[in-house]
Amino acid sequence: MSYERFAYLYDQLMQDVPYDKWVTMIEEYTKKYSIKGKKLLDLACGTGEISVKLAGEGFEVTGADLSSDMLSVARSKADGLGLPIQFFQQDMTELDDLGDYDIIGIFCDSLNYLQDEQAVKQTFNGVYRLLKKGGLFLFDVHSVYKMDHIFADATFTWDDEEITYIWNSYIGEAAYSVEHELTFFVYDEPSGKYDRIDEVHFQRTYPEGYYVELLEQAGFRKIEVTGDYLLEAPKPEAERIFFAMIKP
């Protein structure tokens, strides 16, 4: 999967994503679990949209992402707002010693880009190691329902004066997985023509109970599962599942 050009289109394509709902969830869980510290690691931070919003709310944010292009956009964004956010290029499955944190989050279904169970296990173990005792771990994933009933063999389109895309999703070989084939046509003003960009993205999820099992194996306790930005148990047709837990 390549993000080289996709990184610079990402914010424009995601302008309708409800980032503020993630920020509200983080603040609500921070209060619910009486987390006093504000030191937060935003894993798979992408272009830094949530990192910037959290820093604006008083969190001491560090961002990490695998894509150098995504991080370039994130740094420019933070610098432009005068926010002291540190960004590191980092694979979430092989976390270096980035310090210890009161809160660690993996937002916007980023965990679903991991290829298999072992990668998820390694990520949970790394998060556990970097999280302070009594610290809060938050993440969200696509539901099994969304994979099987919304993404499977679906086509999505977008068309405006600057960007047009065709997004085809196909059922993957692994259970609860999909492959997204995206074709973008981006208007290049100097030439007056459209450049074509092709991307293939793989996503995979697991049943809620399996995530809980892996989290418990990593050492987490008090694991709370909710759905669709609500602090209540997910409904059968929930599309996004949230997990919140404490390191004992």
N, C-alpha and C positions, 0 to 999 in steps of 0.2 A: 504494500500500500504506500502510495506517495502522497505527500502533502505539499510538495514544493510550490505548485501554483495554487492548489486548493486553499492553502493558508491565507492567501491574499484575497480570496473571494469569500472566505468563511463568514466573516462578520456581516457582510451584505446579505448572504443567503440565510443567516440565522437571526436576522433582525426582529423576527416575531417570536423568537424563543423566550419563554418567561423566566429570564434569569433572576428577576426580583423574587420569584417564588422560592428559588433555591436559597437565596439570602435569608428570606423570612424563615424557612425551615431550619437553617443553621442557627439563627438567633433563637428560635423557639426551643430547639433541642439543647442549646447551650444553657438556657435558663432552666429548662426542665431537669437537667442533670447537674445543675449547680456548678458548672465549669467556671472557675474563677479566672484562669489564665486566658490570654487572647492570642497566644502564639499558634498560628495555623499553617498547615502545609496543604496546598492545593495541588494534588497529584493529577497528572494529565490535564493541566490547566489550559491547554490550547492557546487561544489568542488572549487569554488573561481577563476575559470579561467578568467572570465571577471573582477572580483575585482582586481586580480593581474595585469592584463594588464592596467587597468585604473590607479592604483597606480603607475605603471611604467611611465605613461604619466603625472604624477603630480597631480592627484586628491587625495583628502583626503578621503579615502574610509572606510566605515563601511559596513560589510556584515552581513546578517541575513538569517537564514534558519531553517526550522522545523526539519531537520535531523541532529542528533548529529554526525552520521558517515560522512555525507557530510562535516560538519564543521570541523571534525578532519582532513580530507584530505586537506581542504582549509587552515587551520592553519599551517599545515606542509609545504604546498607549499609557503605560505607567509613568514614563518620563514626561510625557506631555501634560499629565495631571499633577506632576510633582509628588508622586507617591513612592515611598522608599521600599519597593518590593524587590526582593532578590529572586532571580529566575535561574534555574539550572536545567541543563539537558540531561535527562535521567530516564531510564527504563524503569517503570514501576515494578517490574518483576525482579529487578536486580538493584535494589535501592542501596546507594552508598550511605555513609554516615553524614546525614544532612542535619544533625542535631536532634534534639528531642522537642516534642510538640504537645500542646494541650488538646489540640483538635487536628485531625487529619481527615480530609475529604477526597473522594473520587466522584466527581459529579458529571452530569450530562451523559449518562450511560457509557462513560469511557471504559469501564471495566468489561463491557461486552466486546471490546475489540481484542481481548486476549484469546489466544487460539485454543486453549484446552484447560482441563482441570488443574494440571500441574502449575500452569502459569498463574491461575487464580490463587492456588495455595501459596505459591512463592510471594505473591503480592500481599496476601493477608499476613503472612509471617513477617515480611519486611515492615509493614505498617505497625504491627504489634511491637516490633523492636524499637521503632522510632517514637512511639507514643508514650507519654509519661504515665505513670501509675495514676489511675483515676481519670485518664484522658478519654476523649470522645472520638470515636471513628464513625463517619457517615459516608454512605455511598448509595447510588441508585442504579438500577438496571432496567432494561426492557423486560416486561413480563413474558412468560411462556405464551399467554393468550395473544399478546401483540405479535410475537414472532409467527405464530401459527395461523392467526386469523386476520391480521392487518398487513404485515409485511409480505407474507408468502404470495409469490406470483402476482405482485401488485405493481402498478406503474403510477408514478407521480410526475407532474410537470410544473414548470414555472416559466413565465415569460414576461419580460419587461424590455425596455429599450436597450439596456446594457447587458443583461444576462438572460439567456434561455437555457433551461436544462431539461433533460429527460432522465428520469431515475427509475430503473427497473430493479425490482427485488425478486430474487429466486430462492427457493428452499435449498439450504446447504446440505452437504452429505451428513454432517453430524446432527444429532437431535437438537431441536430448538436453535437452529442456526440459519442465517440467511447470507446471501451475497448480494451486495448492492452494486449495480453497474450504473455509473453516472456519466453522462455526456453533457458537457457545458459548451455553449457558444457565447464567447465574451467579446463584446464590441471593442475594437481597437480604433480609437479616434484618429490617430495620425494616418492610418491606411484606409479608414472608412470601411474596414472589413471585420468579420468575426473570426476570432481564433477558436479552434476546437481543442478542448481539454477532456481527456478520458480518465476516469478513476474507477477502481474496483475496491470496495471495502467489505470486509468480512466481520460479521457480528454473531456472537453466540451467547445464549443465556442458559439458565438452569432453574429447576423448580425452587421455590422459596426455601423449602426444607433442606435442600442440598446446600444452599448458601449457609444456612444456619449451622449445619453439620461441619462445614469447612471452617467457619468462624470459631466454633467451639474447639475444634482441633488446634487452631492457632492460639487458643487461650482466652478468647473473649467470653464475656458473660453479660447478662441483662440485655439480650439481643431483642430489639423491638423492630417489628416489621409493619410498615404502613404502605398505603397506596395513593398515587396521584396527588401528591402534595398535601394530603390530609393526615392529621395525626390520629388516624384510626385504621383498623385492620383493612387490608385491601379487599375490594369486592372482586367477584369472579372475573369481571371484564376490565379490571384495572389494567392500564397500559404501562405504567411506570411503578416499580416497587422500590421503596426506600428502606434502608437498614440503618439503625442507630444502636450503638453498643459502647460499653465501657471496658477499659482495660483494668482488671482487678489488681 
